[in-house]
Amino acid sequence: MAAATLSAADSEKLSKLQSAVAGLSQISDNEKSGFINLVARSLSGEAQHVEWSKIQTPTDEVVVPYDSLAPTPEDPAETKKLLDKLVVLKLNGGLGTTMGCTGPKSVIEVRNGLTFLDLIVIQIESLNSKYGCNVPLLLMNSFNTHDDTQKIVEKYAKSNIEVHTFNQSQYPRLVVEDFMPLPCKGNTSKDGWYPPGHGDVFPSLKNSGKLDALLSQGKEYVFVANSDNLGAVVDLKILNHLIRNKNEYCMEVTPKTLADVKGGTLISYDGKVQLLEIAQVPDSHVNEFKSIEKFKIFNTNNLWVNLHAIKRLVETNALKMEIIPNPKEVDGIKVMQLETAAGAAIRFFDHAIGINGPRSRFLPVKASSDLLLVQSDLYTLNDGYVTRNKARANPSNPSIELGPEFKKVADFLSRFKSIPSIIELDSLKVTGDVWFGSGITLKGKVVIAAKSGVKLEIPDGAVIANMEVNGPKDI
């Protein structure tokens, strides 16, 4: 443990914390030691400082262009062999609260009455049926989503897919004032705890027993992705490349646009590939980091990782990812939660690479404006796959900004009789009390701004092209 490098005062703080945590009956010994290790590393100031002058742009050997990947085997029996080595893991710890929904975010309906989880199951089922393989689905829940998810997955019992769930760690929030766990303060609710980020996927896979079970079934790679990224589908070319080249870790990246300037990027540093996050960048270089000229790619959080390598690194306690401090406030008490990210683990794996792939593999739904995109005629749905409509000439999606009236999914849905056609839309900004009829077409740059206190209804069949609408007379 990092305690050896601590000052006397910090050692005493850690010792008191350890005693307090030992008395928390709600969590396992693995969780207790994982938490204390994380705090000890944080106290020792083990933060990884990046020397800007040492940063190098990765070569095509390190960040491989997707178009250069070898084609997948034509023989279905060879494809089955590849897929039988694969496990799909979706990060399912997040709630849908930011979109006004209760329960796990993955049960929000995305299109045609199907949820994120439904689409994921349909995709993997169709692979299993087509090739006669057995690709299982793992869901990493948090204590926030576990109970609901257990009920939801029952509906897939008769599907051609094995669905397994496990929980990521549950750590106590730290009270800033006296460095004690919040649950020791009499706060016995869920507010006293937090899930420590998706970097926890590796120890949690091991601690849950799932990792050893998968290895015993001959599985070799896990494809990890956010459950709300509709573009994160199994890709045979990537899997084939990793198995052939014995890459232990692969991060999918994609070219940055101005919307992605804060996203983490891959760099070559001290001879290894490494994730560089904006939080690690010295203030004097932040603008350079955001520039899409120098740092051209960003992390999609689609990760492919070798299961044997995860076992080796977790068992030797070698995964010491950068710690992300996340300050919060609970009932007026300032607390701190320490987290890690799965992408930051890349530097600990052998033969780790990035693959610079198409933007279509990154289609996250973070807000109702994203739902508008994926429910529109800009996309089609086949076998659980959401695919972009080839009728759109512009390679990038329109930028969409909806006002707070549209933030909650239920409000968003009630304000559209049907989703407008946006194939030829460049940008849309909607503010105020706006309601959309059916069969509407939006083209070019459109601004719809209802005056304060006035309800603005866009009539059925309206075609709005390159204009600002403030009232019925403008249509």
Beta strands, then each sheet from edge to edge (+ up, - down):
strand 1: 63-65
strand 2: 86-92
strand 3: 109-111
strand 4: 114-115
strand 5: 137-141
strand 6: 163-167
strand 7: 171-172
strand 8: 174-175
strand 9: 180-181
strand 10: 193-194
strand 11: 221-226
strand 12: 249-255
strand 13: 265-269
strand 14: 272-276
strand 15: 297-306
strand 16: 324-330
strand 17: 333-339
strand 18: 353-356
strand 19: 379-382
strand 20: 385-388
strand 21: 399-402
strand 22: 425-431
strand 23: 434-436
strand 24: 441-449
strand 25: 456-458
strand 26: 463-469
sheet 1: 1+ 18+ 12+ 15- 11+ 2+ 5+ 6+
sheet 2: 3+ 4-
sheet 3: 7+ 10-
sheet 4: 9+ 8- 17+ 16-
sheet 5: 13+ 14-
sheet 6: 19+ 20-
sheet 7: 21+ 22+ 24+ 26+
sheet 8: 23+ 25+
end
